[in-house]
Amino acid sequence: MKEQTLQRLEFNKMKETISQYAVSYMGKKHIEQMIPMTNVKLIRSKLDETAEAKALLQLGASIPIPSLEGIEPVISLLGTGYVLSEKDFTHVYQFQVSCSQLIKYMATKHLAAPNVSTYASSIHELDSLKAAIDRSIRSGRVVDSASKELMRVRKRLAVFEERLKGKLDSLMSKHRSILQENLLSTRNGRYVLPIKKEHRKLVKGTVLDESASGQTVYIEPAEVMQLQFELSGLRAEEAREELKVLSDLTALAERYAQELEINVETVGIYDFIIAKAKYALTIKGANVELNNSGIMDLREARHPLLGDKMIPLDFVIGRTFQSLIITGPNTGGKTLALKTIGLLTVMVQSGLLVPVKEGSVMSIFSNIAVDIGDGQSIEHALSTFSAHIGNIIDILQLADRSTLVLIDEMASGTDPGEGVGLSVAILEELHRRGSTVVATTHFSEIKKFAEAAPGFENARMEFDADTLQPLYRLRIGEAGQSYAFLIALKLGIPASIVERSRSIADSGFTFDFSQHEIQRSLTTENKSKDTKEPSASSIKKEMVSKSFQLGDSVYVSYLGRTGIVFETEDAKGIVGVMVQKQRFKINKKRLTLHIESKDLYPEDYDLDIVLETKEDRKKRKLMNRKYVQGLTIEKKGQD
């Protein structure tokens, strides 16, 4: 899936949150590299692992994940010729001890967590390496018993250090009166006496340093020079013996380099799984049922970055319809619904539990294509509409039967009429390709299209008409409205203007110019007789278009479909058109004659055969013959 898609769905922000629950660099690395998968079996396995780890945590278990502190440099240095230090081996020893504890812990969890516990079988205990480190290094230091030569050198060192200490104590006592302070000091690893400058000639030896003020000189007494020289030699020999021990341990560790890498990787996987489980507990995540048929059934879903602040979302698609058009007022939650659906899909395909009620169903998609937000680019000066079209082009390049398409605010950013037409055509193409589509809009024409077109369904975000507040609940099967008239009225717009607005919207912008326009034309004609401006009668003639007859086949531009006229136009120019058994009231300006009725049907043809259902025709024939109690003919609602 495209990185841009994941960013728009805030997947990276969610990964940053999960990373806070990881305790190792390997765990954080796995989270950083986490991407949606498309193999249903693999996703099922990863979800079950996370669910098992969550169950262990819910039981109050403290899972002993080994620390990887200091292990990363050790792994990277093995085999390079570098000799590991005492500190390095301390980290390795502690790591291997923790690995053994994890193996023992998981051995007791085989029944409770069969998937998670199996990873422990990959861990190598490396008892011989642990024992060798334990014999040679304690408290970050190579012990005397690490080798015979080291033990011999350190015994001699102890003798010489004791002899030197006695000699120095004697000299300190002898020169107490001329000491600047009654403390031994060292310079370049050699013991010196801090003598007052004016008495420097009273002490035989070599001046190795003096104080910044020049009042104190630091003298190595001649009586201890030989002892210190021999001691320096012994310390160099000690360092060589310690290096031999560390070199032997490094060689042993290098023999187990692959096993150590496997252990580190396995611990990283455990850290990754536990971090996902901790995150699941935080967001109240649950496991879901999976399919790759486009069926989704989300119950009480929440956006993970909002949690309990969000009103739960109930959402279904894929069984009786594969495209859903969500309508409702601005700030009513339409965009949040899209982002929730998209992010939860990405999370599931990444092996993450999601904040939904148990029993929810998710579909696996090969691609998720989104157009959410205006996507404007300042540096390229793209308009909102251009950005939308760019996103749609990208979507059409991907869209197929295994694609989830999320489009926010269709037909926005351009002329409504053209935008609606383009949007309907795009929706039809996506439906033809078999994509699962969820789109939001506030255009009634698109809602009407969704109501009439097979495979499409409307939904609305609920709105409290009394408080003018969105309720953020999705109701599928109903088309919503923008509530612009209601809001305008409650905010103080005069009722007459609101009513006129309703009239204009309901009539499809059909205006009565019979008085105003004609009067204006007559006045103009009287003022300028010699102009070629048309008379009132010729204005009337131009304004009246051809009327449609019952049975005419007409093309409905905004639906992109043909229909049959079942009711001729009224005073407002509204025509009744039946499209695929759905009845609509449409302004004649939006209709184009496709085939005249006389060319479609023979003379004296009974149009009821076309305009009525077979069941209603039977009822009508029966009613014409006799009275039947309770027998009625109900007409479907018209939009």
C-alpha positions as CSV (number, residue, x, y, z in Angstrom):
1,M,0.0,0.0,0.0
2,K,1.2,3.5,-0.8
3,E,3.0,5.4,2.0
4,Q,0.8,8.4,1.3
5,T,-2.3,6.4,1.9
6,L,-1.0,5.2,5.3
7,Q,-0.1,8.8,6.3
8,R,-3.5,10.1,5.4
9,L,-5.0,7.4,7.6
10,E,-2.6,8.3,10.5
11,F,-1.1,4.8,10.5
12,N,2.4,6.2,11.3
13,K,1.1,8.2,14.2
14,M,-0.5,5.1,15.6
15,K,2.8,3.2,15.2
16,E,4.6,5.8,17.2
17,T,2.1,5.2,20.1
18,I,2.7,1.4,20.0
19,S,6.5,1.9,20.0
20,Q,6.2,3.4,23.4
21,Y,5.2,0.0,24.8
22,A,8.3,-1.7,23.4
23,V,11.3,-2.2,25.7
24,S,14.0,-3.1,23.2
25,Y,15.5,-1.7,20.1
26,M,14.5,-4.8,18.2
27,G,10.9,-4.5,19.3
28,K,10.8,-0.9,18.2
29,K,12.4,-1.9,14.9
30,H,9.7,-4.4,14.2
31,I,7.0,-1.8,15.0
32,E,8.7,0.7,12.7
33,Q,8.8,-1.9,9.9
34,M,5.2,-3.0,10.4
35,I,3.1,-2.8,7.2
36,P,-0.3,-4.2,6.2
37,M,-0.3,-7.8,4.9
38,T,-2.6,-9.3,2.4
39,N,-2.4,-13.0,3.1
40,V,-5.5,-14.0,5.1
41,K,-3.8,-17.0,6.8
42,L,-0.8,-14.9,7.9
43,I,-3.0,-12.1,9.2
44,R,-5.2,-14.6,11.1
45,S,-2.0,-16.0,12.8
46,K,-0.7,-12.6,13.8
47,L,-4.1,-11.5,15.2
48,D,-4.4,-14.6,17.2
49,E,-0.8,-14.1,18.6
50,T,-1.7,-10.6,19.7
51,A,-5.0,-11.9,21.3
52,E,-3.1,-14.6,23.2
53,A,-0.5,-12.1,24.5
54,K,-3.4,-9.7,25.5
55,A,-5.0,-12.6,27.4
56,L,-1.8,-13.3,29.3
57,L,-1.5,-9.7,30.3
58,Q,-5.2,-9.6,31.4
59,L,-4.4,-12.5,33.8
60,G,-1.9,-10.3,35.5
61,A,1.1,-12.1,34.2
62,S,4.5,-10.4,34.1
63,I,6.1,-11.7,30.9
64,P,9.9,-11.7,31.5
65,I,11.0,-10.1,28.2
66,P,14.9,-10.0,28.3
67,S,16.6,-6.7,28.1
68,L,18.7,-6.1,25.0
69,E,20.7,-3.4,26.7
70,G,24.3,-3.4,25.3
71,I,23.6,-6.4,23.0
72,E,23.3,-4.5,19.8
73,P,27.0,-3.4,19.7
74,V,28.1,-6.9,20.8
75,I,26.3,-8.6,17.8
76,S,27.7,-6.0,15.4
77,L,31.3,-6.5,16.7
78,L,31.4,-10.3,16.7
79,G,33.7,-11.5,13.9
80,T,35.3,-8.2,13.3
81,G,38.5,-8.9,15.2
82,Y,37.4,-6.7,18.1
83,V,37.9,-8.1,21.6
84,L,34.8,-7.7,23.7
85,S,35.1,-6.0,27.1
86,E,34.2,-7.1,30.6
87,K,31.1,-4.9,30.3
88,D,30.1,-6.5,27.0
89,F,30.3,-10.0,28.5
90,T,28.3,-8.8,31.5
91,H,25.5,-7.8,29.1
92,V,25.7,-11.1,27.2
93,Y,25.5,-13.1,30.5
94,Q,22.5,-11.2,31.8
95,F,20.8,-11.5,28.4
96,Q,21.3,-15.3,28.3
97,V,20.1,-15.7,31.9
98,S,16.9,-13.8,31.0
99,C,16.5,-16.0,27.9
100,S,16.5,-19.1,30.1
101,Q,13.8,-17.5,32.3
102,L,11.7,-16.7,29.3
103,I,12.0,-20.3,28.0
104,K,10.8,-21.6,31.4
105,Y,7.9,-19.1,31.5
106,M,6.6,-20.0,28.0
107,A,6.9,-23.7,28.8
108,T,4.0,-23.2,31.3
109,K,1.9,-21.2,28.8
110,H,1.6,-23.8,26.1
111,L,-2.1,-24.3,26.6
112,A,-3.0,-20.6,27.3
113,A,-1.0,-19.2,24.5
114,P,-0.1,-22.0,22.0
115,N,1.0,-19.6,19.2
116,V,3.0,-17.2,21.3
117,S,4.7,-19.9,23.4
118,T,6.1,-21.7,20.4
119,Y,8.6,-18.9,19.7
120,A,10.5,-19.9,22.8
121,S,11.5,-23.1,21.2
122,S,13.8,-21.0,18.9
123,I,15.8,-19.6,21.8
124,H,19.2,-21.2,22.5
125,E,20.2,-21.3,26.2
126,L,24.0,-21.5,25.4
127,D,24.9,-22.9,28.8
128,S,28.6,-23.4,28.0
129,L,28.9,-19.7,27.1
130,K,27.1,-18.6,30.2
131,A,29.3,-20.9,32.3
132,A,32.5,-19.6,30.7
133,I,31.5,-16.0,31.3
134,D,30.5,-16.7,34.9
135,R,33.8,-18.4,35.6
136,S,35.9,-15.5,34.2
137,I,34.0,-12.3,34.9
138,R,32.3,-11.0,38.1
139,S,31.0,-7.5,38.8
140,G,32.4,-6.3,35.5
141,R,36.0,-7.5,36.2
142,V,38.1,-10.5,35.1
143,V,38.5,-12.7,38.2
144,D,41.8,-14.1,39.5
145,S,40.8,-17.6,38.7
146,A,40.2,-16.9,35.0
147,S,43.7,-18.3,34.2
148,K,46.7,-19.6,36.1
149,E,49.0,-17.0,34.7
150,L,46.6,-14.2,35.7
151,M,46.4,-15.6,39.2
152,R,50.3,-15.8,39.5
153,V,50.7,-12.2,38.3
154,R,48.0,-10.8,40.6
155,K,49.7,-12.6,43.6
156,R,53.0,-10.9,42.8
157,L,51.1,-7.6,42.3
158,A,49.6,-7.9,45.8
159,V,53.1,-8.5,47.4
160,F,54.6,-5.5,45.6
161,E,51.6,-3.2,46.4
162,E,51.8,-4.2,50.1
163,R,55.6,-3.4,50.1
164,L,55.0,-0.1,48.3
165,K,52.3,0.9,50.7
166,G,54.5,0.3,53.7
167,K,57.3,2.3,52.2
168,L,55.0,5.2,51.3
169,D,53.5,5.3,54.8
170,S,57.0,5.5,56.2
171,L,57.9,8.4,53.9
172,M,54.7,10.3,54.7
173,S,55.5,10.0,58.4
174,K,59.1,11.1,57.8
175,H,58.2,14.2,55.8
176,R,55.0,15.2,57.6
177,S,56.2,18.7,58.5
178,I,56.9,19.7,54.9
179,L,53.9,18.1,53.2
180,Q,51.4,20.6,51.7
181,E,48.6,18.1,52.6
182,N,48.7,14.7,54.4
183,L,47.5,12.8,51.3
184,L,49.2,10.6,48.8
185,S,48.7,11.6,45.2
186,T,49.4,10.0,41.8
187,R,50.8,11.4,38.6
188,N,50.9,9.3,35.4
189,G,50.0,6.2,37.5
190,R,52.9,6.7,40.0
191,Y,52.6,7.6,43.6
192,V,54.1,11.1,44.6
193,L,54.4,13.2,47.7
194,P,52.9,16.8,47.7
195,I,55.8,18.8,49.1
196,K,55.8,22.5,49.8
197,K,57.9,24.3,47.1
198,E,60.4,25.8,49.5
199,H,61.3,22.4,50.9
200,R,61.6,20.5,47.6
201,K,65.4,19.9,48.1
202,L,64.8,18.1,51.4
203,V,63.3,15.1,49.5
204,K,65.3,13.0,47.2
205,G,63.4,12.1,44.0
206,T,62.0,13.3,40.7
207,V,59.5,16.1,40.4
208,L,56.7,14.8,38.2
209,D,54.3,17.8,38.5
210,E,53.6,21.1,40.3
211,S,50.4,22.9,41.3
212,A,48.9,25.7,39.3
213,S,49.9,28.2,41.9
214,G,53.4,26.8,42.0
215,Q,53.3,26.4,45.8
216,T,53.3,22.6,45.7
217,V,55.6,20.2,43.9
218,Y,54.8,16.5,43.4
219,I,57.9,14.4,43.9
220,E,58.3,10.6,43.3
221,P,60.7,9.6,46.2
222,A,63.8,7.8,45.1
223,E,63.2,5.1,47.7
224,V,60.1,3.9,45.8
225,M,61.2,4.4,42.2
226,Q,62.3,0.8,41.7
227,L,59.3,-0.6,43.4
228,Q,57.0,1.5,41.2
229,F,58.8,0.5,38.1
230,E,58.5,-3.2,38.9
231,L,54.8,-2.6,39.8
232,S,54.2,-1.0,36.4
233,G,55.6,-4.0,34.7
234,L,53.4,-6.4,36.7
235,R,50.3,-4.3,35.8
236,A,51.2,-4.5,32.1
237,E,51.6,-8.2,32.5
238,E,48.2,-8.4,34.2
239,A,46.6,-6.5,31.4
240,R,48.0,-8.9,28.9
241,E,46.7,-11.9,30.8
242,E,43.2,-10.2,31.1
243,L,43.3,-9.6,27.3
244,K,44.0,-13.3,26.7
245,V,41.0,-14.2,28.8
246,L,38.8,-11.8,27.0
247,S,40.1,-12.9,23.6
248,D,39.3,-16.5,24.5
249,L,35.8,-15.6,25.6
250,T,35.3,-13.5,22.4
251,A,36.3,-16.5,20.3
252,L,33.8,-18.6,22.2
253,A,31.1,-16.0,21.7
254,E,31.8,-15.9,18.0
255,R,31.2,-19.6,17.7
256,Y,27.7,-18.9,19.0
257,A,27.2,-15.7,16.9
258,Q,24.3,-17.2,14.9
259,E,22.6,-18.5,18.0
260,L,22.9,-15.1,19.7
261,E,21.4,-13.4,16.7
262,I,18.5,-15.8,16.7
263,N,18.0,-15.2,20.4
264,V,18.0,-11.4,19.9
265,E,15.6,-11.7,17.0
266,T,13.2,-13.9,18.9
267,V,13.3,-11.6,21.9
268,G,12.5,-8.7,19.5
269,I,9.5,-10.6,18.2
270,Y,8.3,-11.3,21.7
271,D,8.7,-7.6,22.6
272,F,6.8,-6.7,19.4
273,I,3.9,-9.0,20.2
274,I,3.7,-7.9,23.8
275,A,3.8,-4.2,22.8
276,K,0.9,-4.8,20.4
277,A,-1.0,-6.6,23.3
278,K,-0.3,-3.7,25.7
279,Y,-1.6,-1.3,23.1
280,A,-4.7,-3.5,22.5
281,L,-5.5,-3.3,26.2
282,T,-5.2,0.5,26.1
283,I,-7.6,0.9,23.2
284,K,-9.8,-2.0,24.2
285,G,-8.9,-3.8,21.1
286,A,-10.6,-7.0,20.1
287,N,-10.0,-9.8,17.6
288,V,-12.2,-10.0,14.4
289,E,-13.4,-12.4,11.9
290,L,-11.7,-12.3,8.5
291,N,-12.7,-12.7,4.8
292,N,-11.4,-11.5,1.5
293,S,-14.9,-11.0,-0.1
294,G,-15.4,-7.4,0.8
295,I,-17.7,-8.0,3.7
296,M,-17.3,-5.7,6.7
297,D,-19.4,-5.6,9.8
298,L,-18.0,-3.2,12.4
299,R,-19.8,-3.1,15.7
300,E,-19.2,-0.2,18.1
301,A,-16.0,0.8,16.3
302,R,-13.8,3.7,17.5
303,H,-10.9,5.5,16.1
304,P,-7.9,4.3,18.1
305,L,-6.5,7.8,18.4
306,L,-9.8,9.1,19.9
307,G,-10.9,6.2,22.1
308,D,-13.8,6.8,24.3
309,K,-14.1,10.4,23.1
310,M,-15.7,9.1,19.9
311,I,-19.3,7.9,19.6
312,P,-19.1,4.2,18.5
313,L,-19.6,3.6,14.8
314,D,-21.7,0.7,13.5
315,F,-20.8,0.0,9.9
316,V,-21.7,-2.7,7.3
317,I,-20.9,-3.3,3.7
318,G,-20.3,-6.1,1.2
319,R,-23.4,-8.3,1.6
320,T,-26.3,-6.6,-0.2
321,F,-24.3,-3.6,-1.4
322,Q,-20.6,-2.8,-2.1
323,S,-20.8,1.0,-2.3
324,L,-22.0,3.3,0.5
325,I,-22.7,7.0,0.1
326,I,-22.6,8.8,3.5
327,T,-24.3,12.1,3.8
328,G,-25.0,14.6,6.6
329,P,-24.0,18.1,7.8
330,N,-20.5,19.4,7.9
331,T,-18.6,18.5,11.1
332,G,-21.1,15.7,11.5
333,G,-18.5,12.9,11.5
334,K,-18.5,11.8,7.9
335,T,-14.7,12.2,7.5
336,L,-14.0,10.6,10.8
337,A,-16.2,7.6,9.8
338,L,-14.0,7.2,6.6
339,K,-10.8,7.5,8.6
340,T,-12.0,5.0,11.2
341,I,-12.9,2.4,8.5
342,G,-9.6,2.9,6.7
343,L,-7.3,2.9,9.8
344,L,-9.0,-0.2,11.3
345,T,-8.6,-2.0,8.0
346,V,-4.9,-1.2,7.9
347,M,-4.5,-2.1,11.6
348,V,-6.2,-5.5,11.2
349,Q,-4.0,-6.3,8.1
350,S,-1.0,-5.4,10.3
351,G,-1.9,-8.0,12.9
352,L,-3.3,-5.5,15.4
353,L,-6.5,-5.9,17.5
354,V,-8.9,-3.0,16.9
355,P,-11.4,-1.1,19.1
356,V,-14.6,-2.9,18.1
357,K,-17.0,-5.2,19.7
358,E,-16.3,-9.0,19.6
359,G,-17.9,-10.6,16.6
360,S,-17.0,-7.8,14.2
361,V,-16.0,-8.8,10.7
362,M,-13.3,-7.3,8.5
363,S,-12.3,-7.9,4.9
364,I,-8.8,-8.1,3.6
365,F,-7.9,-5.9,0.7
366,S,-4.9,-5.9,-1.6
367,N,-5.1,-2.1,-1.8
368,I,-6.6,0.8,0.0
369,A,-7.0,3.9,-2.0
370,V,-8.1,7.2,-0.3
371,D,-9.0,10.7,-1.2
372,I,-9.4,12.3,2.2
373,G,-8.8,16.0,2.8
374,D,-8.4,18.6,0.1
375,G,-4.8,17.5,-0.5
376,Q,-3.8,21.0,-1.6
377,S,-0.1,21.6,-2.5
378,I,1.1,25.1,-1.8
379,E,4.3,24.7,-3.7
380,H,2.5,23.5,-6.8
381,A,-0.5,25.8,-6.4
382,L,-3.0,23.0,-7.0
383,S,-6.7,23.8,-6.5
384,T,-8.9,21.7,-4.3
385,F,-10.6,20.2,-7.4
386,S,-7.3,19.5,-9.1
387,A,-6.0,17.7,-6.0
388,H,-9.2,15.6,-5.9
389,I,-8.8,14.7,-9.5
390,G,-5.2,13.8,-9.0
391,N,-6.2,11.4,-6.2
392,I,-9.0,9.9,-8.3
393,I,-6.6,9.2,-11.1
394,D,-4.3,7.3,-8.6
395,I,-7.4,5.5,-7.3
396,L,-8.5,4.4,-10.8
397,Q,-5.0,3.0,-11.5
398,L,-5.4,0.7,-8.5
399,A,-9.0,-0.1,-8.3
400,D,-10.1,-3.6,-8.7
401,R,-12.2,-6.3,-6.9
402,S,-9.8,-6.3,-4.0
403,T,-9.5,-2.6,-3.4
404,L,-11.1,-0.5,-0.6
405,V,-11.8,3.0,-1.9
406,L,-12.5,5.9,0.5
407,I,-13.5,9.2,-1.0
408,D,-14.3,12.3,1.1
409,E,-16.7,15.0,-0.2
410,M,-17.3,13.9,-3.8
411,A,-18.1,16.7,-6.3
412,S,-16.5,19.4,-4.1
413,G,-14.3,22.1,-5.4
414,T,-16.0,22.6,-8.8
415,D,-19.3,23.4,-10.5
416,P,-21.9,21.3,-8.7
417,G,-23.6,20.1,-11.9
418,E,-20.4,19.0,-13.6
419,G,-19.0,17.7,-10.3
420,V,-22.0,15.6,-9.7
421,G,-21.9,14.1,-13.2
422,L,-18.2,13.3,-12.9
423,S,-18.7,11.8,-9.4
424,V,-21.5,9.5,-10.6
425,A,-19.5,8.4,-13.6
426,I,-16.5,7.6,-11.2
427,L,-18.8,5.7,-8.8
428,E,-20.2,3.7,-11.7
429,E,-16.7,2.8,-12.9
430,L,-15.5,1.7,-9.5
431,H,-18.7,-0.4,-9.1
432,R,-18.0,-2.0,-12.5
433,R,-14.5,-2.9,-11.3
434,G,-16.0,-4.6,-8.2
435,S,-14.2,-2.2,-5.7
436,T,-15.6,-1.7,-2.2
437,V,-16.4,2.0,-2.0
438,V,-17.3,4.3,0.9
439,A,-17.8,8.0,-0.1
440,T,-19.1,11.1,1.6
441,T,-21.0,13.9,-0.1
442,H,-23.6,16.7,0.6
443,F,-25.1,16.7,-2.9
444,S,-28.6,15.4,-3.1
445,E,-28.1,14.2,-6.7
446,I,-25.5,11.7,-5.6
447,K,-27.8,10.5,-2.9
448,K,-30.6,10.0,-5.4
449,F,-28.2,8.1,-7.6
450,A,-27.2,5.8,-4.8
451,E,-30.9,5.2,-4.0
452,A,-31.6,4.1,-7.5
453,A,-28.4,2.3,-8.6
454,P,-28.1,-1.4,-7.8
455,G,-25.1,-2.3,-5.5
456,F,-25.3,1.2,-3.8
457,E,-26.7,2.2,-0.5
458,N,-27.2,5.5,1.3
459,A,-26.2,6.3,4.9
460,R,-26.4,9.4,7.0
461,M,-24.8,10.9,10.0
462,E,-27.5,11.7,12.6
463,F,-28.1,15.3,13.6
464,D,-30.1,16.8,16.5
465,A,-32.4,19.2,14.9
466,D,-33.3,20.8,18.2
467,T,-29.8,21.6,19.5
468,L,-28.2,21.9,16.0
469,Q,-25.6,19.5,17.2
470,P,-24.2,16.4,15.3
471,L,-24.8,13.1,17.0
472,Y,-22.0,11.3,15.2
473,R,-24.0,8.2,14.7
474,L,-24.1,6.5,11.3
475,R,-27.5,5.2,10.1
476,I,-27.3,3.0,7.0
477,G,-30.2,2.8,4.6
478,E,-31.2,6.5,4.9
479,A,-30.0,9.5,3.0
480,G,-29.1,12.5,5.1
481,Q,-29.3,16.3,4.5
482,S,-27.1,19.3,5.2
483,Y,-29.7,20.9,7.5
484,A,-28.7,24.2,6.0
485,F,-32.3,25.6,6.0
486,L,-32.9,24.5,9.6
487,I,-29.6,26.0,10.8
488,A,-30.2,29.2,8.9
489,L,-33.7,29.6,10.3
490,K,-32.6,28.9,13.9
491,L,-29.7,31.4,13.5
492,G,-32.1,34.2,12.4
493,I,-32.5,34.1,8.6
494,P,-36.0,35.4,7.9
495,A,-38.5,32.6,7.4
496,S,-39.6,34.0,4.0
497,I,-36.1,33.7,2.6
498,V,-35.8,30.1,4.0
499,E,-39.1,29.1,2.5
500,R,-38.1,30.6,-0.9
501,S,-34.8,28.7,-0.6
502,R,-36.8,25.4,0.0
503,S,-39.0,26.2,-3.0
504,I,-36.0,26.8,-5.3
505,A,-34.2,23.6,-4.1
506,D,-37.4,21.5,-4.4
507,S,-38.2,22.7,-7.9
508,G,-34.7,22.1,-9.2
509,F,-34.1,25.9,-9.7
510,T,-37.3,26.4,-11.9
511,F,-38.2,30.1,-11.8
512,D,-41.5,31.8,-12.8
513,F,-40.5,34.7,-15.1
514,S,-44.0,35.1,-16.5
515,Q,-44.5,38.5,-14.9
516,H,-41.2,40.0,-14.1
517,E,-39.3,39.1,-17.3
518,I,-42.2,39.9,-19.6
519,Q,-42.9,43.2,-18.0
520,R,-39.2,44.2,-18.2
521,S,-39.2,43.2,-21.9
522,L,-42.3,45.2,-22.7
523,T,-40.9,48.3,-21.0
524,T,-37.7,47.9,-22.9
525,E,-39.6,47.5,-26.2
526,N,-41.6,50.7,-25.6
527,K,-38.5,52.7,-24.8
528,S,-36.6,51.6,-27.9
529,K,-38.9,50.7,-30.8
530,D,-36.1,50.6,-33.3
531,T,-34.0,47.9,-31.5
532,K,-34.1,44.3,-32.4
533,E,-34.9,43.1,-28.8
534,P,-37.6,40.4,-29.0
535,S,-41.1,41.1,-27.9
536,A,-42.8,39.6,-24.8
537,S,-44.6,37.0,-26.9
538,S,-41.4,35.8,-28.5
539,I,-39.8,35.6,-24.9
540,K,-42.6,33.3,-23.9
541,K,-42.0,31.1,-26.9
542,E,-38.3,30.8,-26.1
543,M,-38.9,30.0,-22.4
544,V,-41.3,27.1,-23.1
545,S,-39.4,24.0,-24.1
546,K,-40.9,20.9,-25.6
547,S,-43.1,19.0,-23.1
548,F,-42.5,15.3,-22.4
549,Q,-45.3,12.8,-23.0
550,L,-46.3,9.7,-21.0
551,G,-44.2,6.8,-22.0
552,D,-41.3,8.9,-23.5
553,S,-37.9,7.5,-22.8
554,V,-35.7,10.3,-21.3
555,Y,-32.1,10.5,-20.3
556,V,-31.5,11.7,-16.7
557,S,-28.2,13.5,-16.8
558,Y,-27.2,13.5,-13.1
559,L,-28.1,9.8,-12.8
560,G,-26.5,8.9,-16.1
561,R,-29.4,6.6,-16.9
562,T,-32.6,6.5,-19.0
563,G,-36.1,6.4,-17.6
564,I,-39.8,6.4,-18.6
565,V,-42.1,9.4,-18.1
566,F,-45.0,8.3,-15.9
567,E,-46.3,11.7,-15.1
568,T,-46.2,14.8,-17.3
569,E,-44.8,18.1,-16.0
570,D,-46.7,20.2,-13.6
571,A,-46.8,24.0,-13.3
572,K,-43.3,24.1,-12.0
573,G,-41.9,22.0,-14.8
574,I,-41.5,18.9,-12.7
575,V,-41.8,15.6,-14.5
576,G,-42.3,12.1,-13.1
577,V,-39.7,9.7,-14.3
578,M,-39.4,6.0,-13.5
579,V,-35.8,4.7,-13.4
580,Q,-35.4,0.9,-12.8
581,K,-38.7,0.7,-11.0
582,Q,-37.8,3.8,-8.8
583,R,-40.0,6.9,-9.2
584,F,-38.4,10.3,-9.2
585,K,-39.7,13.9,-9.6
586,I,-37.2,15.7,-11.8
587,N,-37.1,19.2,-13.3
588,K,-37.5,19.0,-17.1
589,K,-34.3,21.0,-17.5
590,R,-32.4,17.9,-16.4
591,L,-34.0,15.7,-18.9
592,T,-33.2,15.0,-22.5
593,L,-35.6,13.2,-24.9
594,H,-34.1,9.8,-25.7
595,I,-37.0,8.1,-27.7
596,E,-40.5,9.4,-28.1
597,S,-43.4,7.3,-26.8
598,K,-44.9,7.0,-30.3
599,D,-41.6,5.4,-31.5
600,L,-41.5,3.0,-28.6
601,Y,-45.0,1.6,-28.5
602,P,-47.7,0.7,-31.1
603,E,-50.9,2.8,-31.3
604,D,-53.4,2.2,-28.5
605,Y,-50.7,0.5,-26.4
606,D,-51.7,0.2,-22.8
607,L,-48.9,2.1,-21.0
608,D,-50.0,0.7,-17.6
609,I,-48.1,-2.4,-18.7
610,V,-44.9,-0.3,-18.4
611,L,-45.9,2.2,-15.7
612,E,-47.5,-0.3,-13.3
613,T,-46.3,-3.5,-11.7
614,K,-47.7,-6.8,-12.7
615,E,-49.3,-7.2,-9.3
616,D,-51.0,-3.7,-9.5
617,R,-52.4,-4.4,-13.0
618,K,-54.0,-7.6,-11.7
619,K,-55.5,-5.7,-8.8
620,R,-56.8,-3.0,-11.1
621,K,-58.5,-5.5,-13.4
622,L,-60.1,-7.2,-10.4
623,M,-61.3,-3.9,-8.9
624,N,-62.8,-2.9,-12.3
625,R,-64.9,-6.1,-12.2
626,K,-66.1,-6.0,-8.6
627,Y,-65.6,-4.6,-5.1
628,V,-63.1,-6.5,-3.0
629,Q,-62.9,-5.5,0.6
630,G,-59.3,-4.5,1.7
631,L,-57.9,-4.5,-1.8
632,T,-55.9,-1.4,-2.4
633,I,-53.2,-0.2,-4.8
634,E,-50.3,1.5,-3.0
635,K,-48.0,3.8,-5.0
636,K,-44.3,3.8,-4.0
637,G,-42.9,7.0,-2.5
638,Q,-41.4,9.4,-5.0
639,D,-38.2,11.4,-4.6
